[in-house]
Structure formats: structure tokens, C-alpha cells
Amino acid sequence: MTAARLRVLIADDHGVVRAGLRALLEGEPDLDVIAEVGSGEEAVRLTARLLPDVVLMDLRFGSSGSGIDGVEATRQVAVTAPKVAVVLLTSYAGRADVVRALEAGARGYVPKAGPPEELFRAVRTAASGSVGLAPEVIGALVGQVVSPDHELTGREIEVVRLMAEGRSNRAIAEALVLSEATVKTHLVRIYRKLRVDNRAAAVSEAVRRHILELT
């Protein structure tokens, strides 16, 4: 039985960029571009109607100088189509922009200059319900605990860091030399302490609380 293809909507205000992204994505056997839009407003409206698996969203719809940017569009998609994953695509991984994106509900953040494989991984990871971040973005986020009385233990922070890399429970277990059952126990405790109920929300909350600290 053939696995279902992931349905992707592209939102970028440059037609050449949209065409390039379409060509890249449709060259993958499991990805299917179902629509393209040129503004944040159109992205919100069409996402609510088509309900793709993933929206590949430009961070800055800046050429026209008007309308909402990718972060605000992401925030609105999280309200109107909460099951749709948004991956933000940008020319650079600005530290403040990464935080804004994750707080808005983005499940991925990929620089446009990165290799196509990073884009594909972010799309697939976001669609699975995890957070897909490019390596340079992870490098900007991962830091030390800034408060000695923080709620999470050191091991729980390691688990959150690996979640931010989009790793599965099995991959986290292998990296930390733990059993998958132990990783699941850590996740339950992390969710309870951060007051969230999924991996993407845990990473976003960790950024907000400076558990994953921008350096």
C-alpha cells in the first residue's frame, strides 16, 4: 500500500522562489504542492480552506511593504487551522525572529540558503507533529539553564534540546543511552512541568522560558 503524500502549501511573495520551492518539493516522492500564494493574508485564508499538512511560509512578505508577515500569518493559522503545521523559510536565522516564530506556533524554521535536505527534513518533521529546525537555528537556540532553580532537571533539558532537533523518542534514547520507556517518562514530566501537551508546544514553551536560550 502506497503511503499518503504530504500536502504542502507554499506562501512566498516572490514568484521565482515559489517556482523553485515547488520544483524541489515535487521532486520528492512523498511531497505534493497543492497551492501557492503570495501574501500572508492569502496563506491564512487558503490554509483554512484547503487544510494542507504543512504550510511553507516566508518569514517576511516584505516586497509590497504592506500586509502581515509570516509570524503573524503563522499565529492566525494556529487559530484557524490548528492541525496544520507551519514551517517558516527565511533569508537568515535571526535570533529574535526564531523566538517569535516558535511562540507563534511554527513547527519549523529553515534558512533559504540551506541545502534542500534541511527543507525536506523540516517539512516531514513538522508534519509528524515534532519541531524541525535547521542545524544553524538549533545552534542559536541551545544554551545553558539561566536560572538555578528552574523546574526542569538537567536530563529533561537534554531531552527538550533533542526534541528541538526533531529527533524521535528512539533517537533521543540512543543519544542519551536510555530506554524508550525512560524517554517517554521524561516527556510526561516535561509536559506536566511546562503545562503543554505535545512536542512542538514543549519546544516553544522552553524557548519562551529561556530553557533553550538564545546565545
Wavefront OBJ file of the C-alpha trace (Angstrom):
o trace
v 0.000 0.000 0.000
v 1.411 3.399 -1.016
v 1.874 5.891 1.808
v -0.115 9.114 1.554
v 1.824 12.080 0.217
v 2.198 15.146 2.413
v 0.199 18.090 1.090
v 2.168 21.346 1.134
v 1.029 24.929 0.569
v 3.761 27.440 -0.413
v 3.430 31.052 0.739
v 6.040 33.499 -0.600
v 5.741 36.879 -2.295
v 8.344 36.079 -4.979
v 7.107 34.015 -7.891
v 10.578 32.722 -8.765
v 11.048 31.486 -5.191
v 7.671 29.750 -5.256
v 8.543 28.046 -8.544
v 11.877 26.872 -7.170
v 10.317 25.535 -3.996
v 7.621 23.727 -5.967
v 10.235 22.073 -8.178
v 12.264 20.945 -5.159
v 9.319 19.634 -3.168
v 7.624 17.832 -6.043
v 10.891 16.066 -6.807
v 10.381 14.156 -3.561
v 8.204 11.018 -3.721
v 6.198 11.843 -0.583
v 5.611 15.594 -1.035
v 2.878 17.247 -3.087
v 2.422 21.016 -3.537
v -1.316 21.716 -3.589
v -1.268 25.522 -3.858
v 0.854 28.685 -3.931
v 0.021 32.123 -2.505
v 1.840 35.434 -2.463
v 0.830 37.039 0.836
v 0.308 36.248 4.490
v -3.393 37.031 4.268
v -3.826 34.627 1.347
v -1.883 31.981 3.232
v -4.243 32.196 6.210
v -7.365 32.175 4.047
v -6.358 29.313 1.751
v -4.931 27.214 4.568
v -8.273 27.337 6.369
v -9.994 26.174 3.185
v -7.559 23.505 1.926
v -6.132 22.260 5.254
v -2.728 21.149 3.930
v -0.415 19.078 6.093
v 2.262 21.776 6.026
v 2.453 25.453 5.070
v 5.895 26.550 3.912
v 5.733 30.215 4.929
v 8.047 33.089 4.038
v 9.038 34.967 7.195
v 8.888 38.378 5.545
v 6.377 39.294 2.876
v 8.373 42.492 2.540
v 8.384 43.420 -1.131
v 4.998 45.155 -1.045
v 5.610 46.899 2.283
v 2.089 46.063 3.470
v 0.089 43.206 4.926
v 1.000 40.737 7.660
v 4.358 39.000 7.941
v 4.988 35.284 8.221
v 4.954 35.240 12.008
v 1.541 36.899 12.220
v 0.238 34.629 9.460
v 1.539 31.652 11.441
v -0.231 32.901 14.568
v -3.510 33.203 12.655
v -3.116 29.754 11.076
v -2.637 28.313 14.575
v -6.095 29.684 15.423
v -7.990 28.969 12.198
v -6.335 25.657 11.296
v -4.580 24.354 14.432
v -3.799 20.933 12.966
v -1.781 22.433 10.099
v 1.987 22.630 10.655
v 3.814 25.796 9.586
v 7.484 25.846 8.577
v 8.974 29.323 8.234
v 11.515 29.936 5.491
v 13.781 32.958 5.676
v 16.952 34.506 4.310
v 18.641 34.325 7.712
v 18.154 32.818 11.153
v 17.774 35.983 13.221
v 17.699 35.198 16.938
v 14.640 37.316 17.745
v 12.771 36.011 14.699
v 13.309 32.392 15.733
v 11.728 33.058 19.126
v 8.812 34.972 17.584
v 8.219 32.132 15.126
v 8.171 29.397 17.755
v 5.987 31.426 20.104
v 3.534 31.976 17.223
v 3.245 28.214 16.774
v 5.707 27.430 13.966
v 6.933 23.843 13.884
v 9.949 24.556 11.714
v 12.394 27.295 10.763
v 14.738 26.897 7.793
v 17.135 29.420 6.158
v 16.632 29.744 2.393
v 20.350 29.334 1.794
v 20.416 25.901 3.399
v 20.617 22.612 1.475
v 17.345 21.141 0.164
v 17.696 18.179 2.514
v 17.204 20.503 5.501
v 13.992 21.820 3.958
v 12.655 18.318 3.288
v 13.519 17.173 6.821
v 11.829 20.201 8.371
v 8.649 19.642 6.359
v 8.452 15.959 7.243
v 9.319 16.535 10.894
v 6.708 19.292 11.235
v 4.069 17.115 9.594
v 4.804 14.367 12.129
v 3.988 16.743 14.989
v 7.553 17.498 16.057
v 9.657 20.621 15.544
v 12.015 20.726 12.552
v 14.848 23.245 12.857
v 17.919 23.649 10.657
v 21.256 22.959 12.420
v 22.267 26.627 12.471
v 18.945 27.518 14.089
v 19.417 24.833 16.738
v 22.880 26.213 17.393
v 21.364 29.611 18.084
v 18.754 28.210 20.433
v 20.578 25.668 22.518
v 22.187 27.172 25.598
v 22.567 26.685 29.300
v 19.980 26.948 32.054
v 19.809 30.607 33.053
v 18.175 30.054 36.432
v 19.496 27.550 39.006
v 16.017 26.902 40.391
v 14.439 26.128 37.043
v 11.723 23.471 37.065
v 13.335 21.053 34.592
v 16.183 18.751 35.545
v 19.395 18.633 33.524
v 18.352 15.398 31.847
v 14.921 16.816 30.982
v 16.620 19.831 29.395
v 18.740 17.462 27.293
v 15.537 15.767 26.126
v 13.995 19.134 25.199
v 17.151 20.078 23.278
v 16.976 16.860 21.269
v 13.256 17.386 20.671
v 14.154 20.784 19.180
v 16.335 18.910 16.706
v 13.291 16.934 15.615
v 14.561 13.629 16.984
v 12.181 10.749 17.641
v 11.872 9.044 21.016
v 14.097 6.241 19.744
v 16.759 8.702 18.541
v 16.651 10.563 21.872
v 17.018 7.272 23.720
v 20.051 6.329 21.618
v 21.675 9.739 22.065
v 21.244 9.694 25.851
v 21.791 5.944 26.261
v 18.341 5.430 27.732
v 15.428 3.144 27.046
v 12.498 4.478 25.046
v 10.288 3.906 28.079
v 12.528 6.212 30.132
v 12.369 8.873 27.420
v 8.574 8.669 27.447
v 8.614 9.106 31.220
v 10.768 12.212 30.822
v 8.316 13.559 28.216
v 5.375 13.107 30.564
v 7.216 15.041 33.274
v 8.337 17.751 30.830
v 4.800 18.225 29.524
v 3.456 18.466 33.052
v 6.081 20.972 34.189
v 5.743 23.141 31.092
v 1.952 22.765 31.059
v 1.818 21.607 27.443
v 0.513 18.502 25.715
v 2.741 17.979 22.679
v 6.353 18.176 21.494
v 6.011 21.345 19.427
v 4.403 23.210 22.306
v 7.124 21.950 24.681
v 9.879 23.385 22.489
v 8.031 26.689 22.088
v 7.469 26.960 25.838
v 11.102 26.068 26.509
v 12.163 28.956 24.278
v 9.742 31.325 26.000
v 11.059 30.320 29.430
v 14.704 30.544 28.250
v 15.362 26.855 28.817
v 16.546 26.879 25.233
v 18.417 30.152 25.445
v 19.459 32.305 22.509
v 23.175 32.979 22.601
l 1 2 3 4 5 6 7 8 9 10 11 12 13 14 15 16 17 18 19 20 21 22 23 24 25 26 27 28 29 30 31 32 33 34 35 36 37 38 39 40 41 42 43 44 45 46 47 48 49 50 51 52 53 54 55 56 57 58 59 60 61 62 63 64 65 66 67 68 69 70 71 72 73 74 75 76 77 78 79 80 81 82 83 84 85 86 87 88 89 90 91 92 93 94 95 96 97 98 99 100 101 102 103 104 105 106 107 108 109 110 111 112 113 114 115 116 117 118 119 120 121 122 123 124 125 126 127 128 129 130 131 132 133 134 135 136 137 138 139 140 141 142 143 144 145 146 147 148 149 150 151 152 153 154 155 156 157 158 159 160 161 162 163 164 165 166 167 168 169 170 171 172 173 174 175 176 177 178 179 180 181 182 183 184 185 186 187 188 189 190 191 192 193 194 195 196 197 198 199 200 201 202 203 204 205 206 207 208 209 210 211 212 213 214 215
